[in-house]
Amino acid sequence: MATFRLPEQRRRIVAATASVFAALLLAACSGDAEESGQPDEPPPPVTVAAVSATSVDVEQDYAGRAHGARQVEVRARVEGVLEERLYEEGQMVEQGGALFRIDPKPFQARLEEAEAQRESARADLEEAEREWRRIERLFERDAISERERDSARSAVTLARAAVSVAEALVTQARLQLDYSTVEAPVSGVTSLEAYPEGSLLDPGTLLTTIVQHDPVHVRFALPEDDAAVQRTARRARAADGQDHDFRHEASLRLPDGSDYERTGEIDFTASTIDHGTGSVSARAVFDNPERAIVPGQFVRITVVLDTLEDVYRVPETVISESADGPQLYVVDGDGHASVRRVKLGPVVDGDQVVVDGLDDGDRVIINGHASVADGAPVDVSDEEDT
């Protein structure tokens, strides 16, 4: 099939004509646009919020377990037969309350025997003192020898020592009689008895255990990074001479999800890190007069690690990353967006804490910041306070 070809000269004429026509068309379009007066693209609308300095508590939640403030073992202190239990198992007992009675009759008999020996020793002492006075008068008249006088004086000394021994035996016997009634060393809740009535007890036999419920201790593991926050805060306050006012407060959430009404305080943080878990053992103390917290319960504890002063809170979404680090946009007095490099702290309740880079009254763009550029004009459609 034959192909139709224009002569070379004619092709050049056609191409030139097309170029001229395109140029004329472009010029006509430009002229229409200028005549219509179409404006440039308007500045993007943004919402801003004026910021002001505030203080922020840095908090963290941890899993913990409740323990009685004290768990005391109650043991027999004398040998004897357990005669009676004097408390209801699992009930609250007061310090000094009677828990058990060991058969007191043998101890009463020993006390009476010791008191009789003491009276005998006192009688011997009185006789020795009378003899000493008689011997001393005879010695003054040279009626007896010096050896007889010294013997009488030694008899008095021995008699006094015998009285002291007898009095010590009376004290010991009375103490054993007192120990036959086993009393609660602390106030708390008792466990089951370890031995029933009629059991023969030896000194040191475990009878029961008392757990002190008020106050209650909550033990938990503090991650290494959070422990470092605590230490840094403590050092900073110590440097300002304020360490005596610095308290790590804590709050508690019970197993049923309710918040415990009383606040506690961290009274212990270990000085070493557990190499297996990378955490630091810590303990908080809570008053528990109503016994709402039961030892052994798993709870959630919220700890105030530090309090940051003179910082700013902004929505977390306004922060962007650049090659120079985190940044956000503010609106200057001329209505232009300005990028601001900032130093960030922790995120608290969904807000990003800014520790450096902002001043009181700065208008931070909180909506529409994705469409602005540094130095570009913006249209402030709404302004909020934060």
Kinemage of the C-alpha trace (Angstrom):
@kinemage 1
@onewidth
@group {chain A} dominant
@subgroup {mainchain}
@vectorlist {calphas} color= white
{ca met a 1} P 0.000 0.000 0.000
{ca ala a 2} L 1.432 3.354 -0.963
{ca thr a 3} L 2.122 6.004 1.751
{ca phe a 4} L 1.192 9.602 0.996
{ca arg a 5} L 3.998 12.057 1.879
{ca leu a 6} L 3.811 15.871 1.758
{ca pro a 7} L 6.684 17.596 0.078
{ca glu a 8} L 9.367 18.770 2.518
{ca gln a 9} L 8.704 22.464 1.963
{ca arg a 10} L 4.982 22.011 2.576
{ca arg a 11} L 5.610 20.149 5.852
{ca arg a 12} L 7.694 23.027 7.151
{ca ile a 13} L 4.947 25.490 6.338
{ca val a 14} L 2.340 23.396 8.202
{ca ala a 15} L 4.554 23.071 11.335
{ca ala a 16} L 5.248 26.792 11.469
{ca thr a 17} L 1.546 27.581 11.089
{ca ala a 18} L 0.691 25.250 14.044
{ca ser a 19} L 3.287 26.876 16.282
{ca val a 20} L 1.977 30.350 15.578
{ca phe a 21} L -1.592 29.238 16.259
{ca ala a 22} L -0.618 27.692 19.642
{ca ala a 23} L 1.189 30.865 20.682
{ca leu a 24} L -1.821 32.983 19.773
{ca leu a 25} L -4.142 30.684 21.720
{ca leu a 26} L -1.917 30.826 24.860
{ca ala a 27} L -1.744 34.587 24.655
{ca ala a 28} L -5.508 34.797 24.350
{ca cys a 29} L -6.012 32.618 27.434
{ca ser a 30} L -3.548 34.690 29.457
{ca gly a 31} L -5.288 37.818 28.485
{ca asp a 32} L -8.660 36.461 29.558
{ca ala a 33} L -7.239 35.459 32.977
{ca glu a 34} L -5.769 38.899 33.524
{ca glu a 35} L -8.940 40.618 32.438
{ca ser a 36} L -11.004 38.434 34.832
{ca gly a 37} L -8.807 39.497 37.819
{ca gln a 38} L -8.611 35.932 39.386
{ca pro a 39} L -6.990 36.242 42.932
{ca asp a 40} L -4.062 34.138 44.242
{ca glu a 41} L -4.756 31.024 46.438
{ca pro a 42} L -6.084 32.200 49.890
{ca pro a 43} L -4.106 31.485 53.090
{ca pro a 44} L -5.102 28.208 54.797
{ca pro a 45} L -7.479 28.442 57.781
{ca val a 46} L -5.996 27.385 61.138
{ca thr a 47} L -7.067 27.133 64.755
{ca val a 48} L -4.657 28.424 67.380
{ca ala a 49} L -4.420 28.197 71.162
{ca ala a 50} L -2.570 30.586 73.435
{ca val a 51} L -0.349 28.694 75.880
{ca ser a 52} L 0.719 29.570 79.412
{ca ala a 53} L 3.163 27.957 81.804
{ca thr a 54} L 1.841 25.369 84.254
{ca ser a 55} L 3.023 22.559 86.511
{ca val a 56} L 2.559 18.906 85.574
{ca asp a 57} L 2.676 15.770 87.701
{ca val a 58} L 4.483 12.933 85.944
{ca glu a 59} L 2.533 9.814 86.886
{ca gln a 60} L 2.822 6.127 86.058
{ca asp a 61} L 0.767 3.039 86.845
{ca tyr a 62} L 2.192 -0.232 88.150
{ca ala a 63} L 0.881 -3.583 89.297
{ca gly a 64} L 1.375 -4.224 93.006
{ca arg a 65} L 0.386 -6.558 95.799
{ca ala a 66} L -0.848 -5.567 99.247
{ca his a 67} L 0.896 -6.814 102.387
{ca gly a 68} L 0.241 -6.276 106.046
{ca ala a 69} L 2.504 -3.648 107.557
{ca arg a 70} L 3.665 -6.294 110.032
{ca gln a 71} L 3.257 -10.042 110.149
{ca val a 72} L 4.131 -11.271 113.613
{ca glu a 73} L 4.530 -14.876 114.740
{ca val a 74} L 3.088 -15.613 118.164
{ca arg a 75} L 5.108 -18.303 119.959
{ca ala a 76} L 5.025 -19.993 123.339
{ca arg a 77} L 7.709 -18.742 125.717
{ca val a 78} L 7.387 -21.461 128.343
{ca glu a 79} L 6.912 -25.214 128.364
{ca gly a 80} L 3.488 -26.488 129.325
{ca val a 81} L 0.101 -27.814 128.280
{ca leu a 82} L -2.082 -25.542 126.125
{ca glu a 83} L -5.206 -25.093 128.221
{ca glu a 84} L -7.413 -22.683 126.252
{ca arg a 85} L -7.621 -20.469 123.154
{ca leu a 86} L -9.012 -17.067 124.104
{ca tyr a 87} L -9.771 -15.475 120.698
{ca glu a 88} L -11.840 -16.115 117.587
{ca glu a 89} L -9.683 -17.210 114.684
{ca gly a 90} L -9.553 -14.659 111.867
{ca gln a 91} L -10.814 -11.838 114.072
{ca met a 92} L -9.218 -8.538 114.959
{ca val a 93} L -7.282 -8.523 118.234
{ca glu a 94} L -5.777 -5.584 120.090
{ca gln a 95} L -2.210 -5.323 121.264
{ca gly a 96} L -1.916 -6.861 124.734
{ca gly a 97} L -5.079 -8.924 124.370
{ca ala a 98} L -4.959 -12.521 125.689
{ca leu a 99} L -4.738 -15.169 122.952
{ca phe a 100} L -3.841 -18.452 124.723
{ca arg a 101} L -3.562 -19.759 128.255
{ca ile a 102} L -0.990 -22.385 129.123
{ca asp a 103} L -1.709 -24.352 132.317
{ca pro a 104} L -0.491 -21.868 134.984
{ca lys a 105} L -0.522 -24.174 138.035
{ca pro a 106} L 3.083 -25.435 137.694
{ca phe a 107} L 4.327 -21.860 137.325
{ca gln a 108} L 2.272 -20.698 140.316
{ca ala a 109} L 3.856 -23.451 142.399
{ca arg a 110} L 7.340 -22.463 141.289
{ca leu a 111} L 6.622 -18.863 142.193
{ca glu a 112} L 5.481 -19.820 145.685
{ca glu a 113} L 8.587 -21.982 146.133
{ca ala a 114} L 10.837 -19.134 144.990
{ca glu a 115} L 9.128 -16.702 147.359
{ca ala a 116} L 9.658 -19.135 150.268
{ca gln a 117} L 13.345 -19.448 149.398
{ca arg a 118} L 13.585 -15.673 149.342
{ca glu a 119} L 12.073 -15.421 152.831
{ca ser a 120} L 14.541 -18.050 154.085
{ca ala a 121} L 17.438 -16.131 152.544
{ca arg a 122} L 16.259 -12.906 154.164
{ca ala a 123} L 16.063 -14.643 157.574
{ca asp a 124} L 19.626 -15.949 157.128
{ca leu a 125} L 20.742 -12.424 156.281
{ca glu a 126} L 19.171 -10.983 159.412
{ca glu a 127} L 20.861 -13.637 161.560
{ca ala a 128} L 24.226 -12.994 159.902
{ca glu a 129} L 23.897 -9.232 160.482
{ca arg a 130} L 23.054 -9.748 164.192
{ca glu a 131} L 26.052 -12.055 164.556
{ca trp a 132} L 28.239 -9.460 162.832
{ca arg a 133} L 27.194 -6.730 165.254
{ca arg a 134} L 27.916 -8.993 168.259
{ca ile a 135} L 31.314 -10.077 166.859
{ca glu a 136} L 32.260 -6.469 166.121
{ca arg a 137} L 31.645 -5.383 169.756
{ca leu a 138} L 33.707 -8.324 171.048
{ca phe a 139} L 36.521 -7.480 168.648
{ca glu a 140} L 36.604 -3.895 169.897
{ca arg a 141} L 37.200 -5.266 173.439
{ca asp a 142} L 39.896 -7.636 172.117
{ca ala a 143} L 37.732 -10.602 173.151
{ca ile a 144} L 38.020 -12.399 169.800
{ca ser a 145} L 40.539 -12.656 167.024
{ca glu a 146} L 40.606 -10.760 163.769
{ca arg a 147} L 39.988 -14.016 161.923
{ca glu a 148} L 36.661 -14.517 163.692
{ca arg a 149} L 35.641 -10.980 162.872
{ca asp a 150} L 36.441 -11.468 159.146
{ca ser a 151} L 34.502 -14.707 159.107
{ca ala a 152} L 31.421 -12.971 160.483
{ca arg a 153} L 31.737 -10.199 157.887
{ca ser a 154} L 31.959 -12.799 155.062
{ca ala a 155} L 28.868 -14.522 156.403
{ca val a 156} L 26.931 -11.276 156.026
{ca thr a 157} L 28.158 -10.833 152.432
{ca leu a 158} L 27.177 -14.390 151.524
{ca ala a 159} L 23.769 -13.971 153.118
{ca arg a 160} L 23.118 -10.807 151.066
{ca ala a 161} L 24.143 -12.624 147.876
{ca ala a 162} L 21.778 -15.463 148.748
{ca val a 163} L 18.934 -12.938 149.087
{ca ser a 164} L 19.743 -11.501 145.638
{ca val a 165} L 19.686 -14.984 144.101
{ca ala a 166} L 16.370 -15.738 145.778
{ca glu a 167} L 14.859 -12.486 144.505
{ca ala a 168} L 16.028 -13.289 140.965
{ca leu a 169} L 14.373 -16.712 141.210
{ca val a 170} L 11.153 -15.030 142.307
{ca thr a 171} L 11.320 -12.650 139.320
{ca gln a 172} L 11.946 -15.532 136.941
{ca ala a 173} L 9.097 -17.583 138.381
{ca arg a 174} L 6.712 -14.636 138.194
{ca leu a 175} L 7.781 -13.998 134.576
{ca gln a 176} L 7.096 -17.619 133.619
{ca leu a 177} L 3.695 -17.368 135.272
{ca asp a 178} L 2.969 -14.245 133.222
{ca tyr a 179} L 4.131 -16.039 130.061
{ca ser a 180} L 1.549 -18.743 130.661
{ca thr a 181} L -0.938 -16.203 129.266
{ca val a 182} L 0.100 -15.525 125.657
{ca glu a 183} L -0.752 -11.953 124.609
{ca ala a 184} L -0.930 -10.265 121.205
{ca pro a 185} L 2.312 -8.340 120.540
{ca val a 186} L 0.576 -6.084 117.973
{ca ser a 187} L -2.956 -5.230 116.885
{ca gly a 188} L -4.080 -7.130 113.815
{ca val a 189} L -5.982 -10.064 112.379
{ca thr a 190} L -5.210 -13.553 113.638
{ca ser a 191} L -4.709 -16.691 111.598
{ca leu a 192} L -5.757 -20.231 112.488
{ca glu a 193} L -4.350 -21.731 115.664
{ca ala a 194} L -1.437 -24.076 115.061
{ca tyr a 195} L -2.137 -26.420 118.024
{ca pro a 196} L -5.411 -27.415 119.709
{ca glu a 197} L -6.090 -27.368 123.442
{ca gly a 198} L -4.296 -30.129 125.339
{ca ser a 199} L -1.128 -29.955 123.220
{ca leu a 200} L 2.213 -30.068 125.015
{ca leu a 201} L 4.166 -27.000 124.016
{ca asp a 202} L 7.874 -26.325 124.036
{ca pro a 203} L 9.403 -22.840 124.292
{ca gly a 204} L 9.351 -21.319 120.798
{ca thr a 205} L 6.366 -23.330 119.508
{ca leu a 206} L 4.434 -21.330 116.879
{ca leu a 207} L 0.859 -20.794 118.052
{ca thr a 208} L -0.584 -18.364 115.465
{ca thr a 209} L 0.258 -15.401 113.261
{ca ile a 210} L -1.022 -11.831 113.449
{ca val a 211} L -1.143 -9.616 110.365
{ca gln a 212} L -1.374 -5.880 110.907
{ca his a 213} L -3.849 -4.372 108.408
{ca asp a 214} L -3.483 -0.708 109.312
{ca pro a 215} L -1.378 0.631 107.780
{ca val a 216} L -0.973 -1.625 104.741
{ca his a 217} L 2.061 -1.911 102.475
{ca val a 218} L 1.882 -2.173 98.676
{ca arg a 219} L 4.982 -3.646 97.086
{ca phe a 220} L 5.666 -3.150 93.383
{ca ala a 221} L 8.472 -3.108 90.829
{ca leu a 222} L 9.637 0.280 89.592
{ca pro a 223} L 11.212 0.118 86.089
{ca glu a 224} L 14.790 1.304 85.912
{ca asp a 225} L 13.954 4.397 83.818
{ca asp a 226} L 11.224 5.501 86.206
{ca ala a 227} L 13.506 4.940 89.186
{ca ala a 228} L 16.033 7.207 87.470
{ca val a 229} L 13.342 9.914 87.213
{ca gln a 230} L 12.769 9.668 90.952
{ca arg a 231} L 16.462 9.858 91.753
{ca thr a 232} L 16.959 12.857 89.454
{ca ala a 233} L 14.036 14.684 91.022
{ca arg a 234} L 15.305 13.966 94.535
{ca arg a 235} L 18.798 15.228 93.697
{ca ala a 236} L 17.392 18.385 92.123
{ca arg a 237} L 15.347 19.192 95.195
{ca ala a 238} L 18.225 18.367 97.506
{ca ala a 239} L 20.373 20.834 95.600
{ca asp a 240} L 17.730 23.508 96.238
{ca gly a 241} L 17.456 22.572 99.898
{ca gln a 242} L 13.897 21.305 99.429
{ca asp a 243} L 14.374 17.570 99.805
{ca his a 244} L 12.533 17.547 103.161
{ca asp a 245} L 9.404 18.767 101.343
{ca phe a 246} L 9.640 16.216 98.547
{ca arg a 247} L 7.172 13.341 98.880
{ca his a 248} L 6.404 10.655 96.344
{ca glu a 249} L 2.651 10.405 96.638
{ca ala a 250} L 0.734 7.401 95.361
{ca ser a 251} L -2.887 6.494 94.735
{ca leu a 252} L -4.502 3.078 94.520
{ca arg a 253} L -7.068 1.291 92.388
{ca leu a 254} L -8.726 -1.699 94.044
{ca pro a 255} L -9.371 -5.048 92.305
{ca asp a 256} L -13.004 -4.093 91.624
{ca gly a 257} L -11.858 -1.060 89.632
{ca ser a 258} L -12.771 1.542 92.245
{ca asp a 259} L -10.297 4.171 93.431
{ca tyr a 260} L -9.135 3.977 97.032
{ca glu a 261} L -10.094 7.192 98.799
{ca arg a 262} L -6.839 7.657 100.713
{ca thr a 263} L -3.501 8.627 99.221
{ca gly a 264} L -0.299 6.882 100.228
{ca glu a 265} L 3.385 7.628 100.214
{ca ile a 266} L 6.394 5.716 98.924
{ca asp a 267} L 8.605 5.079 101.934
{ca phe a 268} L 11.155 2.717 100.393
{ca thr a 269} L 12.985 2.364 97.081
{ca ala a 270} L 15.775 -0.196 96.775
{ca ser a 271} L 19.240 1.090 95.975
{ca thr a 272} L 20.027 -1.775 93.586
{ca ile a 273} L 18.498 -2.968 90.313
{ca asp a 274} L 17.312 -6.542 89.919
{ca his a 275} L 19.489 -7.868 87.086
{ca gly a 276} L 16.818 -10.387 86.105
{ca thr a 277} L 13.914 -7.953 85.673
{ca gly a 278} L 15.717 -4.646 85.255
{ca ser a 279} L 13.495 -3.102 87.917
{ca val a 280} L 13.801 -1.618 91.389
{ca ser a 281} L 11.772 -2.886 94.344
{ca ala a 282} L 9.596 -0.207 95.920
{ca arg a 283} L 6.995 0.030 98.680
{ca ala a 284} L 4.134 2.423 99.391
{ca val a 285} L 2.268 2.845 102.692
{ca phe a 286} L -1.491 3.446 102.882
{ca asp a 287} L -3.681 4.018 105.937
{ca asn a 288} L -6.305 1.273 106.081
{ca pro a 289} L -8.567 1.874 109.096
{ca glu a 290} L -11.646 0.361 107.415
{ca arg a 291} L -9.642 -2.656 106.197
{ca ala a 292} L -10.791 -2.044 102.618
{ca ile a 293} L -7.403 -3.289 101.414
{ca val a 294} L -6.831 -6.964 102.189
{ca pro a 295} L -3.265 -8.303 102.346
{ca gly a 296} L -2.580 -10.506 99.342
{ca gln a 297} L -4.738 -8.486 96.934
{ca phe a 298} L -3.402 -7.454 93.532
{ca val a 299} L -3.903 -3.709 93.029
{ca arg a 300} L -2.897 -0.945 90.612
{ca ile a 301} L -0.781 1.800 92.105
{ca thr a 302} L -0.306 5.224 90.524
{ca val a 303} L 2.916 6.959 91.479
{ca val a 304} L 3.838 10.622 91.050
{ca leu a 305} L 7.409 10.287 89.792
{ca asp a 306} L 8.124 14.002 89.502
{ca thr a 307} L 6.483 17.418 89.285
{ca leu a 308} L 7.586 19.596 86.348
{ca glu a 309} L 7.337 23.339 86.890
{ca asp a 310} L 6.979 26.090 84.245
{ca val a 311} L 6.186 23.779 81.339
{ca tyr a 312} L 3.568 23.905 78.577
{ca arg a 313} L 0.933 21.414 77.467
{ca val a 314} L -0.065 21.110 73.810
{ca pro a 315} L -1.978 18.448 71.850
{ca glu a 316} L 0.302 15.602 70.916
{ca thr a 317} L -0.734 15.863 67.244
{ca val a 318} L 0.786 19.338 66.729
{ca ile a 319} L 4.321 18.021 67.110
{ca ser a 320} L 6.192 17.074 63.937
{ca glu a 321} L 9.715 15.847 63.372
{ca ser a 322} L 12.316 17.584 61.264
{ca ala a 323} L 16.003 17.086 60.631
{ca asp a 324} L 16.668 19.431 63.554
{ca gly a 325} L 14.328 17.624 65.943
{ca pro a 326} L 10.736 18.108 67.149
{ca gln a 327} L 8.923 21.256 66.108
{ca leu a 328} L 5.524 22.967 66.010
{ca tyr a 329} L 4.032 26.076 64.411
{ca val a 330} L 3.028 29.325 66.068
{ca val a 331} L 1.334 32.384 64.605
{ca asp a 332} L 3.247 35.636 64.921
{ca gly a 333} L 1.800 39.124 65.284
{ca asp a 334} L 1.641 39.616 61.511
{ca gly a 335} L -0.527 36.548 60.953
{ca his a 336} L 2.250 34.374 59.534
{ca ala a 337} L 3.126 30.827 60.568
{ca ser a 338} L 6.490 30.431 62.236
{ca val a 339} L 8.217 27.132 62.949
{ca arg a 340} L 9.416 26.702 66.535
{ca arg a 341} L 11.944 24.110 67.658
{ca val a 342} L 10.949 22.637 71.029
{ca lys a 343} L 12.259 20.301 73.685
{ca leu a 344} L 9.763 17.657 74.740
{ca gly a 345} L 8.921 16.100 78.078
{ca pro a 346} L 6.557 13.186 78.736
{ca val a 347} L 3.027 12.726 77.397
{ca val a 348} L 0.471 13.365 80.163
{ca asp a 349} L -3.237 12.581 79.677
{ca gly a 350} L -2.887 12.780 75.897
{ca asp a 351} L -1.069 16.138 75.975
{ca gln a 352} L 2.554 16.596 75.010
{ca val a 353} L 4.587 18.425 77.636
{ca val a 354} L 6.964 21.028 76.189
{ca val a 355} L 9.789 21.900 78.575
{ca asp a 356} L 11.617 24.420 76.347
{ca gly a 357} L 10.899 26.446 73.204
{ca leu a 358} L 7.635 28.181 74.128
{ca asp a 359} L 6.770 31.353 76.048
{ca asp a 360} L 3.627 32.577 77.751
{ca gly a 361} L 1.130 33.885 75.209
{ca asp a 362} L 2.515 32.015 72.189
{ca arg a 363} L -0.292 31.120 69.761
{ca val a 364} L 0.263 27.508 68.781
{ca ile a 365} L -1.450 26.163 65.663
{ca ile a 366} L -3.445 23.158 66.850
{ca asn a 367} L -5.554 22.550 63.705
{ca gly a 368} L -4.533 23.048 60.088
{ca his a 369} L -0.816 22.924 60.785
{ca ala a 370} L -0.302 20.223 58.129
{ca ser a 371} L -1.024 22.746 55.332
{ca val a 372} L 1.122 25.655 56.519
{ca ala a 373} L 4.728 26.535 55.799
{ca asp a 374} L 7.282 28.561 57.696
{ca gly a 375} L 6.712 32.258 57.031
{ca ala a 376} L 3.493 31.741 55.054
{ca pro a 377} L 0.359 33.742 55.918
{ca val a 378} L -2.492 31.912 57.659
{ca asp a 379} L -6.130 32.641 58.342
{ca val a 380} L -6.883 32.277 62.066
{ca ser a 381} L -10.447 30.988 62.105
{ca asp a 382} L -10.666 30.220 65.823
{ca glu a 383} L -8.595 30.845 68.913
{ca glu a 384} L -8.655 28.840 72.128
{ca asp a 385} L -6.938 29.047 75.509
{ca thr a 386} L -4.841 26.199 76.840
